[in-house]
Amino acid sequence: MSSTTWDTEVGKADGLVLVDFWAVWCGPCQMVAPIVEELAKEYDGKLKVLKLNTDEDPDIAGKYGIMSIPTLLFFKGGQPVEKVVGAVPKRILKEAIDKLLTTTA
C-alpha cells in the first residue's frame, strides 16, 4: 500500500482495517510480520490487513504521528481507533481486534 492508494484502501474501507507501519531495516517489524499475516488469515472477511513502509511513505506515517515502528494502527470509517506500538504477543493483538470487532456489531 502507498499514499496513492491510502484513501481507497483505508479512508473508504468498510469495517475494521489494520495498518502495519513497518520498515525493512526494523528488526521488531520482522518479528511481528508473521503474526500480522496469521491474523489476516484468521480474521479473513472481518478485518482488512495492510502494510505501509514508513521509509517509502513518510507523509502518512507523519500524519498519524507514527514515531516508533512497528506500529499497528486500527481504523474504522477512515479514522484511527486503536494503536499498538512495538512487537507485542499475538494474544495482545487478538484482544484488540476482538474488542474492536464487538464494538462494531
N, C-alpha and C positions, 0 to 999 in steps of 0.2 A: 504494500500500500504506500501511497505517496500523497503529497499535498494536493496534487491534481485530482486525486480520487477521494479525498477526505470527505467532502460534503456528501457525495453519493454513498460512500461506504459507511460513514458514521452519522453524519448530520441528518440524513433522510432515512436511516435504517429503522425498521420496526423491531421492537423488542429490545433485548439486552445485548450490548456489544462490549466485548473485552478487547482493549488495545494493549498489546505488549510493546512498550517502548524499550528498545534494546540497541546495542552496537556490537559489531564483530569482535572488537578487542576486549569486551567486557566478560570476564570470567563468570561472575554470578549469573549473567544473562544466559550463558551457555548451560549453566546448571538448571535454570528454570525453564528453558525452552522445551525439553521433553515433557515436562509436567503440563505446560500450556497446550502442547499437542495432544496429550492424553485427555485433557479437559475438553478440548474441541471435539474429540470423538465421543466422549461420554455425554456431552450436552448438545450433541448434534440436533438441530431443529429447535433448540431452546435458547441457544447462545451463539452469537456470531463472534468468532475469534479472528483478530487481525494483528499483524506485526508492523511496527513502524521503526525504521532505522533512524536513530536520532542524529547520526552523522550526515545522512542524506537529506533529512527533513528537519533541520533545527528550528525552523519557524513554528511548526506545530508543537514541538516539544516546549518551546518558549511560551507559546500561547497558553499552555496548560500548566506552566510552572514546573516542568519536569527538571529537577535538579540532580537526581540520582537515578541510576539505572541498575537493574531492571525496575521499571515502574509499570504496574498493571493498573490501567485506568478503565473503569466500567462506565458505560454511557447508557442512558435511557432517553429517548426522544431528542438525541443530539446533545444532551447535557451530561457532564460528568456527575456521577452519583456516588462513587466509591473509589478509593485509591489504595493500592497495596504496594509498598516500596520494599525492594530487596528480594533476595532469593528465599522465599518462605516455603514451608512444607505444603504439600498438596492439600492436606486437610484444611489448612487456613483458607486457601483459595476456594475449596469446595464450600466451606461455611459461608463465605462472602457471596458466592454465586447462588447458593440455595436461599439465603436471606433475600437477595435481590429478586430472585425469581418468585418467591412467595409474596413479595410486596407488589408485584405486577399483576398477580392473579385477581 
